[in-house]
């Protein structure tokens, strides 16, 4: 069989830029080997040449577990483990997917309704993605797809291998048959539909969105039909950090029922407060329900604190609440805004061993000086900074 254009581009280094973007320069050689293997696997399996390579990453949640299906906010990130595929149209009316080490999956594009007994299978996800895309207008009639897949996203590990698989299938169909009409968020929504309706798992939208959009993303699910997705420019390596994911050895591949129970429990809490989802329940209602006395001022325009020797009350827009103390919260201000000319490196204040900054009489300690971001480190630095500040003040008093 003749060498494919993709293989020629891979061997010539033409794909190195894209591979480096996906996997990093330190993993470029490994990425080339994986691509070569998937191209070879496709050719051997389907006895023809692939037209394109596709990748969909796993994801990890940085914050907001189980808040997506409650219309909340989440912070998630794609990881450097992915599902890699070589694919080409086949005009057979079938989607044929060969995952390395597994039996060939064949889905008939004329049968795009949920099949009894197919729940919790990859075939259900493929059928669900194709069904939703066809319903949205993707011309899959008389189409067909061959795909050879390799994956280093561990199944049932919490890295959302199923979401990555859904995104991969959707991305291939979108690129090869719909000229890329669907956005990354729409691909994610298609994957969620497949998992909810065909696979049988009542998941939210975080996993698919993180995989489809890539990078670090903040997602607000107030309107699940149109979630607000913001890409976060975060380079952990530049800050001297790495995100470490540990394998506990406890898989959750067979825990669909337990997962659904969490969703049901959260819905029950929402109903307790007369709401559909937890996003709609005011924080004050939670506090009152556990016995707290709460006075809630909703964005008051005029506030003052009363008291002479001690605080006695807070008055907002004419409403008075008796209190014993007041905590004032304010937005953080960058140290360089507080002290013009302050030296920083990689976003952290530069200090010497005595916590001196480059500005005479100014000392810094704790997280603002860099990692490790630990209480013990901050306490130690604070002690040194305090001693240095005291010594500096004494020296100044003698001049």
N, C-alpha and C positions, 0 to 999 in steps of 0.2 A: 504494500500500500504506500502511495506517495506521501511525502512529508507534508503535514498541514501547514497553512500559513501561520497559525498560532504557534506551532512548534518552532518554525523558522524564526519568528519574532522573539520567542523565548530564548532560543539558543544564541541569537545575535545580541541579546541584552536590551532589545527594544522595550521589553516590558519591565525592566529593572526599576524605572521611576515609580510606576504604579505599585509594584511589589514592595518597594521600600516604604512608600506611603502607608501601605496596609500593615506591614510586618516589622518595619524598622530595618536599618542597615545591618544590624548585627544578626538578623535572621534571614538575610537575603538569599544565602546559599540554600538554606533549608526550604525557603519558599519556592525557589527554582525547581528543586527536586520534587516537591509536592505537585507543582503544576505539571512537570514532565510526567509524573506517575498518573495523574488524573487524565491527561491527554492520551497516554498510552492505554489506560484502562477503558476509556471511551471507545477507542479504535478497535480494541480486541473484542469488546462486548457487542458493539453494534455494527462492526465491519464497515464503518464509514468514518469520515473526518468531522470533528466538532467545529462549530462556528464561533463559539465564544466561551470565555471563562467567567465564572461568577463566584462571589464570596458573600457569606452572611455570618456575622460574628455572634458568639454567645454574649451574655450580658451579666453584669452584677449590679445589685441595687446598693446605692450609697446612702439612701434614706427614703423612707416612705413605703415600707413593706405593707402590702394589703390596703394601701390608701387609694390606689388607682380605681378600683371598682366601687369606692365610696366617694368618687368625684373629688379626690384630694390632690395634693401636690407630691411629686416624687423627684428624686435625684438619682439618675442611673447612668451607667457607663458600659459601652461595649468593651469586650476584653480581646486579647490577642490570640484567642482560640476561635476557630471558625469552621464552617462547613464550606468546602471548596468543590465546585462542580464544573465539568465541561459539558456543553449542551449544543443541540442542533435540532431544528424542526424536522419532522419526519412525514408529515401529511398523511398519517395513517388513521387519524381519528383516535389515537391512543396516546396517553402519557406513559412512557416507560422509564422507570427510575431504577438504576442499579447502584445501591450503596455498597461500598467495599465490604465484603465479608457477610453480606445478607442476600436473601433471595431477591430476584427481580420483582419489582412492583409494576403492575399494569393496571391503568385506570382508563375505562372507556369514556370518552368525552360525550357520548350520547346518554350516559347514565350519571347525571349530576344531581342526584338526590341522596340524602343520608341512607346508608345501607345498614340494616339490622345485623348485628354481630361484627361490624367493622369499627365500632367505637374503640378509642385508645390505640389506634394503629396509624402508621405513616400513610397508608392508603386513604384513610379518612381525611387526613390533613390535605393530601394532594387533591382529592375529590372536592373538598370544601373550598379550597382556594380557587380551583378552576370554576366551580359553580358560581362563586361570588363574582369573579371577574367576568364570566359570561353574562351574568345578570346585569352587570354595570356597563356592558357593551363591548367587551373585548371579543374580537372575532375569532372564536375558537372552533367554529363549525368547520369540519373537514381539515382541521389543523392536527397537530400532534407534536410530541416532544420526546426526544431521547436525552437522558442525562445520566452521567456517571459521577458519583459523589464519594468524596472522602471527608472524614470529620475528625477533628481532635477536640471537639466539645464533648466532655463525658456526659452520657445520658443519665438522667435522674440525679444530677449533681447539684442542681440549683442554679446552673448557668444558662438555663432556658434553651436547651438544645432543640426542643420542639418549636419554640418561637423562631429560632434561627432557621429551622427547616421550612417553616411556613413562609418566612420572608424570602428565603432562597427560591422556593417554587414560584412565589408571586413575582419576584424580580425577573426570573427567567421568562415567564409568560409575558410580563409587561414589556420587556426589551425585545423579544423575538416576534411577538404578535400584535403589539399595541403601540409600537414606536415610543415607548417610555411615557405614555400618557399619564399613568398614575404617579402621584408624588410618593415620597418615602412614608409620610404619615398615612396616606391612603393604602399603601401596601401593608402597613401595620394593621390597619382596621380590617383589611381583607383576611389577614392571618388570624386575628382575634375571632372573626366570624367563623372561620373554619374550625377553630379550636372549641368555640362555644357550641356550635350547632352540629358539626359532624363528628368531632373527636369526643365531645361530651364533657368538657372541663369548663366551668364557669369562670374563666380567668378575666382579669382586667386587660388593660392595653399597654401597661408599662413595658413588659418583656419585648413585645413585637416592635414598639416604637424605638426602644434603645438599640435593638439590633438593626432596624431599618435605617434610622437616621445616623447612627454611629457616633463615636466620640463620647463625651460627657454631655448629658442633656438634662435640663430641668423641664418638667412637664406639669402643666396645670390641667386637670381633668374636670374642671367645673362644667364644661360642655363636652361630653365625651364624643359627640359627633364632630366636634371641631376643637380638639385639644390644642392648647398653646404650648408650643415646643420651642425652647431656647437652647441653642448650643452654648456650652460653657467652655471658654478657652482656658483649659487647665493642662499644664505640662508638668506632671509630677516629677519627671526625670530632671527637668531644669531646676526644680526646687530641692532636689536632693532626696526625693522620696520615691518609693515604689508601692503600688497597690498589690498586696499579697493576698491570695485566695487559698485557703487551706481545705484539703479534702478530708472530711471527717469520717469517710467510709460509710456513712449512712445515707443511702439513696432514697429518693422519693418517687421513683418511677411508678410505683403501684399505689400511690396515696391520693388518687383523684378524689375519692370519697371524703377523705379527711380534709383536703383542700376545699371542697365544696361546703363542708361543715363550717369552716371559718367564715365564708361568705354569708351563710345562713345566720350565724351567730351575730355578725355585724348588722345584718338587716333587722334582726330581732331587737337589738339595741336601738336602732333608728326608729323602729315602730314604737318602742317604749316612750320615745319623745314625740311621737306623732309625725315623724318625718320618713322619707323614703330612703335617704342615705345620710351618713354621718356628717357629710359636708354641710348639710342644712341645719344641724343642731348647734345652737350657740354654745360657746364655751361656758358661759354663766349657768346654763341649764344643767350641764354636767356637774358643776361645782355645787349647785343648790341640791342636786339629787343625792349627793353623798354627804349632805349635812352642813355645807359651808354657807355662811351668810355673805351674800354677794350683792353689791350695788354696781350696776353696769352703766358706764357713761359711754355712749356711742359717739365717738369723734366730737367731743365738746369743743366749742369755740372759745369759751372763756373759763379758765380755771384759776383757783387760788388756794393756797394752803393757810389754814388758820392755826393760831397758837402762839404763846409767848415763850415760856420756858421749855415747852414741849409741844409737839404737834397734837392738835385736838380734832381737826376736821379738814376735809377737802370739799370745796364748793365748786361745782361745775354747772355752768348755765343756770345758776340759781338753785340747783339741787344740792343739799348738804348731806354729807356722809361722815359720821363720827369715826375717827381712826386713831390708832396709837402710833403709827409711823407711816412713812411714805418712801417708796422706792422710785427713783427717777431714772428712766431708761432713755438713752439718746443714741442716735446713729454713731457708729464708730468713725473716727477720723484718722486718716493716715498720719503716721509720725512726721513725715516730711511736710505735711500741711501745717502741723502744729509748730514745727521748728525748721524754718527754711534753712537750707544748707546742710541738713543732717545727712551724713553718709549712710547709704544702704547698699547691700549686695544681695542680689536675687530676691529682693522684696523684704529683706530683714535688716534691722538696724545693726550696723557694724560696731563692735565693742572689743576692748582688749580684755585681759584676764581680770582686771579690776572693775570691769563694767563701765569704763570710760567710753563715751562716744567721741567723735571728733570735735564736738562743741564743748568748751570749758564749762564745768559745772553741771553738765547734763549727763545722767547715767541711765542705762537701760537694763532691764532684766526680764526674764520670762520668755513667753512665746514670741514676742516681737524681735528677739535676737536670733531666732532660728531653732531648729530641732536639736535633740528630740523634744517633742511637745509633751513634756511630762511634769506633773506637779512637783516631784522631788527636785528636778532640775531648776524649775522656776523659784522654788523656795531657797535653794542654795544660792542662786544668782541674786535673788532679792536681798539676802543677808549681806553678800559681798557689796552690792550696790549701795545698801544703806550705810555700811561701814565706810565705803569710799566717799559717799556724799558727806558724812559727818566729818571725816578727815579734811575734805576740801573746804567745808564751811569754817572749821577751826583755823585752817591756814589763811583763809580770806580775812578772818577777823583780826589776824595779827599783822596784816599788811597795811 
